[in-house]
Every structure is written in structure tokens, then in C-alpha cells.
Amino acid sequence: MKFSKDGLRLSLVGAIVFFVLCITELFAKEDSVIIKNTESLAKMTKVMSIVENYYVDDLNLSDIIDKSISGLLSNLDAHSGYLDEKSYKDMQVQTSGEFGGLGITVGMKDGALTVIAPIDDTPAYKAGVKAGDVILMIDGNSTINTNLEEAVKKMRGEPKTDITLTLVRKGEPKPIEVKITRDIIKVDSVKAKMIEDENILYIRVSNFDQNVEKKVVEAVKKYPKVKGIVLDLRNNPGGLLDQAVNLTNVFVKDGVIVSQKGRNSNENVIFNAKASKKITDTPLAVLVNGGSASASEIVSGSLQDHKRAIIIGENTFGKGSVQMVMPLGKSEAIRLTIARYYLPSGRTIQAVGVKPDLVVYPGAVPRKEFDFNIKESDLKQHLQSELEKVEKSDKTDNKTEEDKKDMITKTQVMEDIQLKTAIDTIKIQNIQINH
């Protein structure tokens, strides 16, 4: 088929016109974006000027900009925020193992200031603050419309000073007030004990500071012949990602431990297990609850996906996002959510948490009351028999109180049905291995 010269010219003109229209539309779109952005910046500048000139209290431009940044970040999500000089310094010392405050980790959940977890043996823990408590007021001031950074700033203070928290707790008919004395928080992140009369090692990880992997490895190597390990991550609010990855690697030989995916491809990272870091195949049970967040969820969820551990307890908190701290000079910074965590199976933790393999609610192990229905003639003989049992028990129990400090006692086990379930689960795993 042949084209005439006129037809060819017409085709070329049409192509040129189409090209020009495309370029014009492209530039028009770019111009539209530029115009819209300029209008938005002008609106922001106008609002700041109005606030500076007419707000009831005197505010300088620096204060207005700080509040604007804080408001912007807190409205993105519950974990992004602005760190002023004090907040930035506080954040830098939190992972060192010692800092001042109450000993609780808090976050925003469904728009409310919520206790993620109290840290073991801290003022808040001793005062009875519980995971899931909603902080309604701080020293009589409402926390409604208060962002996370402002709330944390109010709760921190000089050691030996008092603070009163008004808490809303599930199951309580009305808010409760808790008075707490601030103190220097020294966090012992890992505690390892043997369970009385069971060849099972109990490892409690209360938060993920820089010492977790080292201390857990030391504990596992100290007791190489145990029949199982209970890893307790209840009320553990998280911490350092690398420690979560390394702790999981202690029990897992290969494969993905966790991955993170963000808006930009350079934020996408896959953390794989290294065979050289795995040190035990011992049967494993992991305890979690609603106070287990972030790094705790990575460990429990990854071990669950690898079918390396039985997860026991309650659904975890559901914090599966990655925050990066970006300095704004030497003394300020912003904390910005840049990615989300994904477990080896591809599932996300964010907002859904980790569902246990065995759902067990907290409480003591149920005990049947002894039926004391005996004949009067048998009463004396029965009581004498019971007395002999007590005397025999006293003679055979040679463990001192000092010895029991380094173990989880039978009494403690019976007061904790989640721990008792973990012990029974490990026993079942051992039966399966031996058969």
C-alpha cells in the first residue's frame, strides 16, 4: 500500500500536533501542581501570620512553627512525632538501660493515650498500672487532644517527685487514680531462671535494649541440657530491631526473620537468619499478651511462622510500623513512619498483632477444693495422716529462700496459668520428640 505525499504530510502534521498536545498537557499538569502547592504554602503562611498577630497568648514565630510541625506529624499516625531538645535527649538514653520516669511505655490507640506495658519492677509496675489502661488525666489535666510527645513530657520529671494518673481500665465501673513517685528507671532487660522441679529454663525479656541477644545466649549456654525453654515476652513494648532479629536467630537456622517495606524501594529490607547464630533446637514456648508490641511481635510472629515455637497467651498489641529518627540540626529531630514490618509468611503485624496458637487468659491455675466429707470416727486418723504429710514435706524441702530466688517456684507457676500452659506444652513436645 502506497501513501501519497499529501497523505504523508498529513500524518506527520497529525503526529506533531499530538506530540505538542501531550507536552502541553504534561506541562499544564505540572503547572497545576505548582500552582496548587504555592496556594497551599500561601495558606499556611497566612494562618501562621493570623495566629502570631491575633492569638490570645503571645507566641513568637519559632513557637508557632514548632507547634505546626508537631501537629502535622501527630496527625499522620500514632507513632510519628516531633522531638524537641528534651524529648530528643530522652529518646537517646532510653536504649542505654537507665533513664528517668515512671517505667511505662505508652502509645496512641484508637485516639486514646494507652499504656502499652509497664516495665518490670518500676514505679508504675509496683503501683499497679496495667497494659491496656487508658490514661484519661495526668495530674488532673485531660489527655484528650494531647499528642504523644506532650503526654510523655508531662509524665517525665525529677526523681522522687509524685504524679497522679487517672486511668480507665476495662472491667472497672469508673476511672481509678494511681499516685506514682518518679524514679530513675534501671532496666534489667533479661532475667533467666530454672523452673522448680522441671528441667525447663524460663527467660524473661522485658524490653529490647542493646543487651538482649548477649544475655539470652549466655543463659541458653549456661543450661545446655534443659528439656525446653519458656520465652516470656508479656508486657514487652519492643525496642531495638536488630536485637529482635538476633534473638529470633538464636532459635532459627535460616530463612526470612522479618522484612520491611516502605514507599521508597530503598526502605525495603529483608532480614535473614544466619546459620552460625543459631545455638539451640530445644523445644520452645513463647508467652505474649496485649502489652507485647513491636519487636516482641516480630520475635513471636517469626517463630510462629517458622513453626519453631508454640505461642501462648493473648493477642498482641499490633504495632508493625518502622520509624526513622531524622535530626533537624543538633538538638531536635522528627520521628517519621517510613515502612511496615512483614513476617516471613507475608502477613503484617500493624493493627492486627500476632494471634497465639493457644489463647489463654491470665489468672491462677484452677484448683478443686478438697472434699472434707468424712465420718467423725475417722477424723482423728485423717488429721494425723495429713500432719505426717506436712512434716515429711518440711523435711524433704531443703531449698533455702536464697535458692528459690534463682528459680520459678511451684507456687509462682500455680499462680500463672499462662506459664503453666507453656510448661505443659513443652512436656507434650518432648513426648512427641521421644516417640
Secondary structure, DSSP 8 states (H G I E B T S, - for coil): ----HHHHHHHHHHHHHHHHHHHHHHHHHHHHHHHHHHHHHHHHHHHHHHHHHHSSS---HHHHHHHHHHHHHHTT-SS-EEE-HHHHHHHHHHTTTEEEE-SEEEEEETTEEEEEEE-TTSHHHHHT--TT-EEEEETTEE-TT--HHHHHHHH---TT-EEEEEEE-TT-SS-EEEEEE-EEEE---EEEEEETTSSEEEEEE-SB-TTHHHHHHHHHHHSTT-SEEEEE-TT---B-HHHHHHHHHTT--SSEEEEEEESSGGG-EEEE--GGG------EEEEE-TT--THHHHHHHHHHHTT-SEEEES------EEEEEEESSSS-EEEEEEEEEE-TTS-B-TTT----SEE--SS------------HHHHHHHHHHHHHHHHHHHHH----HHHHTTEE-HHHHHT-HHHHHHHHHHHHHHHHHH-
